[in-house]
Amino acid sequence: MEQITHLLDSHTTDIDIAKVMELLPGDWSLDILERFLTRALANHFHELLEGQIVKNLRKSENLQVRAELVSLQSRLTVVTDRT
């Protein structure tokens, strides 16, 4: 049990929480897994929030590019024989 908890604690970011919970014996208490679960959930929420930030930054960039495109398309360009 000690080796398993050490492995979980040292590789928190690499391990799927749901898969761990399926594989562990049912008689283990949450106290044994508290450190792993706390760190794994914190990491999960960090990744979730980071993903939302990246998504919103990309949306903002997309809106800026679209606004620039509309601005460029609305310019009047005169083409003559010399230009």
C-alpha angles and dihedrals in degrees: 000000000000092000092050094050090047090051092049093047093049096046101037095136094049099052130081108235095210092050091050091052090051093050100045121091114265093233094065113108123228088243089071091053098037096107093046094046094047093051095040093050092046089051091047093052091045091055091046093052092043089053091051091050092051091047092052092046089053090049090051092049090048091052091050092050092048091050090050091049092051089049092050093045092052094058116107114235121190116205117197134173090266098048 
